[in-house]
Amino acid sequence: MSLTPSRTETLARARSDLRLGLPVVLTHGGSAMLAAAVEELSNERLQSLRRFGPMELALTARRAETLKARVYDGDLVRLSVPKEADLRWLCALANPTDDLNTPLKGPLHALRDGSADLHRTALVLAKSAQLLPAMLLVALPDGSSFAAQHHLTLVSDDLWPDLTRLAPLSSVVSARLPIQASNAGRLHIFRPDDGGAEHYAVEIGRPDRAEPVLTRLHSACFTGDVLGSLKCDCGPQLHAALAQMGSEGSGLLLYLNQEGRGIGLANKLRAYALQDQGFDTVEANHRLGFEDDERDFRIGAMILQKLGFSAVRLLTNNPRKLAMLADCGITVTERVPLHVGHTAQNRAYLATKAAKSGHLP
């Protein structure tokens, strides 16, 4: 096996570099750009980037809508960065948590000429690193040489299809784990090959692989599952699902590390701060630059198949889970509603999920 990083390892390195505040080099055909995540940018690095030429700021169309910036590229906007712009200006455009205090950030000059392919890839990388989707870019004459000279990770266009590829999972270990819901528990650990977060399967009893298994696809929620947050219903849903599996004698709970509907804990808390300003959960995601739900439930289907299950009775109120499992070849024989954990603090949140995300009664 070669010591040279593979395609998957190169992309994992790029995500890690962005989280560390390092820029990466993107190339596409004869074009190249230096790309850095605004969230992790320092003043020193900003000044270094400025030396290489005019800078452009890439934001998603969702964030652009909040900023009232003209969108010419469909799903994103490219903004020309003024020469006098400092880090505070960039961060104000990237992070909406202070929008109400500083509503006027313009004038903003949106670019419309040329290709947005490199900018789009930069935003995909930022999202996959669970950073704010706001990327600062500078055009380069020779991306490969620049990356080699400065020891930066090079993400060439032949790697781009892998950014949206579902990472294969490998089973790491499983062990018996008696839990409150059942003495006959077993915990399975699955690890993606792209260096991402591991996912877990809690097997209750010995479910018959030939029969539909009572299943819950549960996305990690540190605030709800661990701290008992009253802002959501995640913790009560987790425990109610396990309790029902224990009562029936068998079941499978998939604990998927897709915190905050896939945007990560830090961004979820930013969304909470926006909700405190009066925005609902969907509006908060949009102001941050994300879609309503960034999760990928294909991961759950892959784990089910690896464990030998092809049919489920699904504990859920979310129609996207039903559709995505079906698209992946998993038969959903029954939807089992799960309505628990309603509080005065999450009443509006649950109403928004029903009205805007189609959650079922």
C-alpha positions as CSV (number, residue, x, y, z in Angstrom):
1,M,0.0,0.0,0.0
2,S,1.3,3.4,-0.9
3,L,2.2,6.0,1.8
4,T,0.6,8.7,-0.4
5,P,-2.8,9.8,1.0
6,S,-5.7,8.3,-0.8
7,R,-8.6,10.3,-2.3
8,T,-10.6,9.9,0.9
9,E,-7.7,10.7,3.1
10,T,-6.9,13.9,1.2
11,L,-10.5,15.1,1.7
12,A,-10.3,14.2,5.4
13,R,-7.1,16.2,5.6
14,A,-8.7,19.2,3.8
15,R,-11.6,19.2,6.3
16,S,-9.2,19.0,9.2
17,D,-7.1,21.8,7.8
18,L,-10.1,24.1,7.5
19,R,-11.0,23.5,11.1
20,L,-7.5,24.3,12.1
21,G,-7.6,27.6,10.3
22,L,-5.4,26.5,7.4
23,P,-6.4,27.3,3.8
24,V,-6.6,24.6,1.1
25,V,-6.0,24.8,-2.6
26,L,-8.9,23.9,-5.0
27,T,-8.3,23.3,-8.7
28,H,-10.7,22.8,-11.6
29,G,-9.4,22.5,-15.1
30,G,-7.1,25.4,-15.6
31,S,-8.5,27.4,-12.6
32,A,-7.2,27.4,-9.0
33,M,-8.2,29.2,-5.8
34,L,-6.9,29.4,-2.3
35,A,-9.8,28.8,0.1
36,A,-10.1,29.4,3.9
37,A,-13.0,29.1,6.3
38,V,-14.0,32.5,7.7
39,E,-15.0,31.0,11.0
40,E,-11.4,29.9,11.8
41,L,-9.6,32.8,10.1
42,S,-7.1,34.9,12.1
43,N,-6.0,38.5,11.4
44,E,-2.5,37.3,10.6
45,R,-3.7,34.7,8.1
46,L,-6.1,37.2,6.5
47,Q,-3.3,39.6,5.9
48,S,-1.3,36.8,4.3
49,L,-4.1,35.8,2.0
50,R,-4.6,39.4,1.0
51,R,-1.0,39.5,-0.5
52,F,-2.0,37.0,-3.2
53,G,-4.7,39.1,-4.9
54,P,-8.3,40.2,-4.7
55,M,-10.4,38.2,-2.3
56,E,-13.9,36.8,-2.8
57,L,-16.4,35.6,-0.2
58,A,-18.6,32.6,-1.0
59,L,-21.9,32.3,0.9
60,T,-24.9,30.0,0.4
61,A,-28.0,31.4,-1.2
62,R,-29.8,30.9,2.1
63,R,-27.4,33.3,3.9
64,A,-27.5,35.7,0.9
65,E,-31.2,35.9,1.2
66,T,-30.8,37.2,4.8
67,L,-28.2,39.7,3.7
68,K,-30.3,40.9,0.7
69,A,-27.4,40.1,-1.6
70,R,-28.1,39.4,-5.3
71,V,-27.6,35.7,-6.2
72,Y,-26.4,35.0,-9.7
73,D,-25.2,31.4,-9.2
74,G,-28.3,29.6,-8.0
75,D,-27.3,28.1,-4.7
76,L,-24.6,30.5,-3.7
77,V,-23.4,34.1,-3.9
78,R,-19.8,35.3,-4.7
79,L,-19.1,38.7,-3.0
80,S,-16.2,40.9,-3.9
81,V,-14.3,41.7,-0.7
82,P,-13.3,45.4,-0.4
83,K,-9.6,46.2,0.1
84,E,-10.4,47.8,3.4
85,A,-12.5,44.9,4.7
86,D,-11.2,43.5,8.0
87,L,-11.9,40.2,9.9
88,R,-14.9,41.8,11.8
89,W,-16.6,42.6,8.4
90,L,-16.1,39.1,7.1
91,C,-17.3,37.4,10.3
92,A,-20.4,39.7,10.4
93,L,-21.3,38.4,6.9
94,A,-20.6,34.8,7.9
95,N,-22.2,34.6,11.3
96,P,-25.8,35.9,11.7
97,T,-26.0,35.8,15.5
98,D,-25.4,39.6,15.6
99,D,-27.5,40.5,12.5
100,L,-30.2,42.4,14.5
101,N,-27.6,44.7,16.1
102,T,-25.8,45.3,12.8
103,P,-28.4,45.0,10.0
104,L,-26.7,47.1,7.4
105,K,-23.5,45.4,6.1
106,G,-23.4,46.7,2.6
107,P,-23.1,47.8,0.0
108,L,-22.4,44.2,-1.1
109,H,-21.1,43.6,-4.7
110,A,-22.1,40.2,-6.0
111,L,-20.0,38.8,-8.8
112,R,-21.8,37.3,-11.8
113,D,-19.0,36.6,-14.4
114,G,-17.0,33.5,-14.5
115,S,-17.5,30.1,-12.9
116,A,-18.7,29.4,-9.4
117,D,-17.5,25.8,-9.3
118,L,-14.6,26.3,-7.0
119,H,-16.7,28.4,-4.6
120,R,-19.4,25.8,-4.6
121,T,-16.8,23.1,-3.7
122,A,-15.4,25.3,-1.0
123,L,-18.9,25.6,0.6
124,V,-19.4,21.8,0.4
125,L,-16.1,21.3,2.2
126,A,-17.1,23.8,4.9
127,K,-20.4,22.1,5.6
128,S,-18.8,18.7,5.7
129,A,-16.3,20.1,8.3
130,Q,-19.4,21.4,10.3
131,L,-18.2,24.9,9.9
132,L,-20.2,28.0,9.0
133,P,-20.7,27.9,5.2
134,A,-18.6,31.0,4.5
135,M,-15.4,30.7,2.6
136,L,-12.8,33.3,1.6
137,L,-11.2,32.6,-1.8
138,V,-8.3,34.0,-3.7
139,A,-7.5,33.1,-7.3
140,L,-4.1,31.5,-8.0
141,P,-2.2,31.2,-11.3
142,D,-0.9,27.7,-10.5
143,G,-2.6,25.8,-7.8
144,S,-0.5,22.6,-7.8
145,S,2.8,24.6,-7.5
146,F,1.4,26.9,-4.8
147,A,0.1,24.0,-2.7
148,A,3.5,22.2,-2.9
149,Q,5.4,25.4,-2.1
150,H,3.3,26.2,1.0
151,H,2.7,22.6,2.1
152,L,-1.1,23.0,1.7
153,T,-3.6,20.3,0.9
154,L,-4.6,20.2,-2.8
155,V,-8.2,19.3,-3.6
156,S,-8.3,18.7,-7.4
157,D,-11.6,18.4,-9.3
158,D,-11.2,14.6,-9.7
159,L,-11.8,14.3,-5.9
160,W,-15.0,16.4,-5.9
161,P,-17.4,13.4,-6.5
162,D,-16.1,11.9,-3.3
163,L,-17.4,14.9,-1.3
164,T,-21.0,13.8,-1.7
165,R,-20.3,10.1,-1.6
166,L,-21.7,8.1,1.2
167,A,-18.6,6.9,3.2
168,P,-18.5,3.1,3.5
169,L,-18.8,1.9,7.1
170,S,-16.9,-0.9,8.8
171,S,-17.9,-2.8,11.9
172,V,-15.3,-2.0,14.6
173,V,-16.6,-4.0,17.6
174,S,-19.7,-5.1,19.4
175,A,-20.2,-6.2,23.0
176,R,-23.0,-7.1,25.3
177,L,-24.3,-4.0,27.2
178,P,-27.1,-4.4,29.8
179,I,-29.0,-1.1,29.9
180,Q,-32.0,0.2,31.8
181,A,-34.4,-0.7,29.0
182,S,-33.2,-4.2,28.7
183,N,-30.7,-6.6,30.2
184,A,-30.3,-8.1,26.8
185,G,-28.6,-5.2,25.1
186,R,-25.7,-5.2,22.6
187,L,-23.8,-2.2,21.4
188,H,-22.2,-2.1,17.8
189,I,-19.8,0.5,16.7
190,F,-19.5,1.5,13.0
191,R,-16.7,3.6,11.6
192,P,-16.8,5.5,8.3
193,D,-13.7,5.3,6.0
194,D,-13.5,9.1,5.6
195,G,-12.4,9.9,9.2
196,G,-15.8,11.1,10.2
197,A,-17.7,10.4,13.4
198,E,-18.6,6.9,14.3
199,H,-22.2,5.7,14.5
200,Y,-23.7,3.2,17.0
201,A,-26.4,0.5,16.9
202,V,-28.1,-0.6,20.1
203,E,-29.5,-4.0,19.6
204,I,-32.2,-5.1,22.1
205,G,-32.7,-8.9,22.4
206,R,-32.2,-11.1,19.4
207,P,-34.3,-9.6,16.6
208,D,-35.3,-12.1,13.9
209,R,-33.5,-11.0,10.7
210,A,-36.3,-12.5,8.6
211,E,-39.0,-10.2,10.3
212,P,-39.4,-6.4,10.3
213,V,-37.5,-5.1,13.3
214,L,-38.7,-2.3,15.5
215,T,-36.2,0.4,14.7
216,R,-35.4,4.0,15.7
217,L,-33.0,6.2,13.7
218,H,-32.0,8.6,16.4
219,S,-29.7,11.6,15.6
220,A,-27.3,12.5,18.3
221,C,-28.5,15.4,20.5
222,F,-26.0,16.3,23.3
223,T,-28.3,18.9,24.7
224,G,-31.4,16.7,24.8
225,D,-30.0,13.2,25.3
226,V,-27.4,14.1,27.9
227,L,-28.4,17.4,29.5
228,G,-32.1,16.9,29.3
229,S,-32.8,20.1,27.3
230,L,-36.4,21.2,27.3
231,K,-36.0,23.0,23.9
232,C,-36.4,19.7,22.0
233,D,-38.0,16.2,22.4
234,C,-34.9,14.2,21.6
235,G,-34.1,12.9,25.0
236,P,-37.6,11.6,25.8
237,Q,-37.8,10.1,22.2
238,L,-34.5,8.2,22.8
239,H,-35.6,6.8,26.1
240,A,-39.2,6.0,25.0
241,A,-37.9,4.1,21.9
242,L,-35.5,2.0,24.0
243,A,-38.3,1.4,26.5
244,Q,-40.7,0.2,23.8
245,M,-38.0,-2.1,22.4
246,G,-37.4,-3.5,25.9
247,S,-41.1,-4.0,26.5
248,E,-41.5,-5.9,23.2
249,G,-38.3,-7.9,23.8
250,S,-36.4,-6.8,20.7
251,G,-35.5,-3.8,18.6
252,L,-32.7,-1.8,17.1
253,L,-31.8,1.8,17.9
254,L,-29.4,3.5,15.5
255,Y,-27.6,6.4,17.1
256,L,-26.3,8.5,14.2
257,N,-23.8,11.2,15.0
258,Q,-25.5,14.0,13.0
259,E,-25.9,16.6,15.8
260,G,-28.1,19.5,15.1
261,R,-29.8,18.0,12.1
262,G,-26.4,17.6,10.6
263,I,-24.9,21.0,11.2
264,G,-22.9,20.1,14.4
265,L,-23.3,21.2,18.0
266,A,-21.6,24.6,17.6
267,N,-23.9,25.6,14.7
268,K,-26.9,24.2,16.6
269,L,-26.1,26.5,19.5
270,R,-25.8,29.4,17.0
271,A,-29.3,28.4,15.8
272,Y,-30.5,28.4,19.4
273,A,-29.2,32.0,19.8
274,L,-31.2,33.0,16.8
275,Q,-34.3,31.3,18.1
276,D,-33.9,33.4,21.3
277,Q,-34.1,36.4,18.9
278,G,-37.5,35.2,17.6
279,F,-36.6,33.1,14.6
280,D,-38.0,29.5,14.4
281,T,-35.8,26.5,13.9
282,V,-36.0,26.5,10.1
283,E,-35.5,30.2,9.8
284,A,-32.4,30.0,12.1
285,N,-30.9,27.3,9.9
286,H,-31.4,29.4,6.8
287,R,-29.9,32.5,8.4
288,L,-26.8,30.4,9.2
289,G,-26.6,29.4,5.6
290,F,-27.9,25.8,6.0
291,E,-30.9,23.9,4.7
292,D,-33.7,22.9,6.9
293,D,-32.1,19.5,7.5
294,E,-28.6,18.5,6.5
295,R,-28.7,14.9,7.7
296,D,-28.1,11.8,5.6
297,F,-30.3,8.9,6.6
298,R,-28.6,6.6,4.1
299,I,-26.2,5.9,6.9
300,G,-29.0,4.2,8.8
301,A,-29.9,2.1,5.9
302,M,-26.3,1.0,5.5
303,I,-26.1,-0.1,9.1
304,L,-29.4,-2.0,8.9
305,Q,-28.1,-3.9,5.9
306,K,-24.7,-4.6,7.5
307,L,-26.6,-6.1,10.5
308,G,-28.7,-8.3,8.2
309,F,-32.0,-6.4,8.3
310,S,-34.1,-5.6,5.2
311,A,-37.4,-4.6,6.8
312,V,-38.4,-2.3,9.7
313,R,-41.2,-1.0,11.8
314,L,-40.0,2.5,12.1
315,L,-40.4,4.6,15.2
316,T,-40.6,8.1,13.7
317,N,-42.6,11.2,12.9
318,N,-40.3,12.2,10.1
319,P,-41.4,11.4,6.6
320,R,-37.8,12.0,5.2
321,K,-36.7,8.9,7.1
322,L,-39.4,6.8,5.6
323,A,-38.6,8.0,2.1
324,M,-34.8,7.6,2.4
325,L,-34.9,4.1,3.8
326,A,-37.3,3.1,1.1
327,D,-35.0,4.6,-1.5
328,C,-32.1,2.5,-0.1
329,G,-34.0,-0.7,-0.4
330,I,-35.2,-1.0,3.2
331,T,-38.9,-2.0,3.5
332,V,-40.8,0.0,6.0
333,T,-43.8,-2.1,6.9
334,E,-45.2,0.2,9.6
335,R,-44.6,3.7,10.9
336,V,-44.8,3.7,14.7
337,P,-45.6,7.3,15.9
338,L,-43.4,8.6,18.7
339,H,-45.0,11.6,20.5
340,V,-43.3,12.2,23.9
341,G,-41.4,15.0,25.6
342,H,-43.7,17.9,24.8
343,T,-42.9,21.0,27.0
344,A,-43.9,24.6,27.1
345,Q,-40.3,25.4,26.0
346,N,-40.5,23.2,22.8
347,R,-44.1,23.8,21.8
348,A,-43.2,26.3,19.0
349,Y,-40.3,24.1,17.9
350,L,-42.5,21.0,17.4
351,A,-45.2,23.1,15.6
352,T,-42.5,24.4,13.2
353,K,-41.4,20.9,12.4
354,A,-44.9,19.9,11.7
355,A,-45.7,23.0,9.6
356,K,-42.5,23.4,7.7
357,S,-40.8,20.0,7.7
358,G,-43.9,17.9,7.3
359,H,-43.6,15.9,10.6
360,L,-46.5,13.5,11.0
361,P,-49.0,13.4,13.8
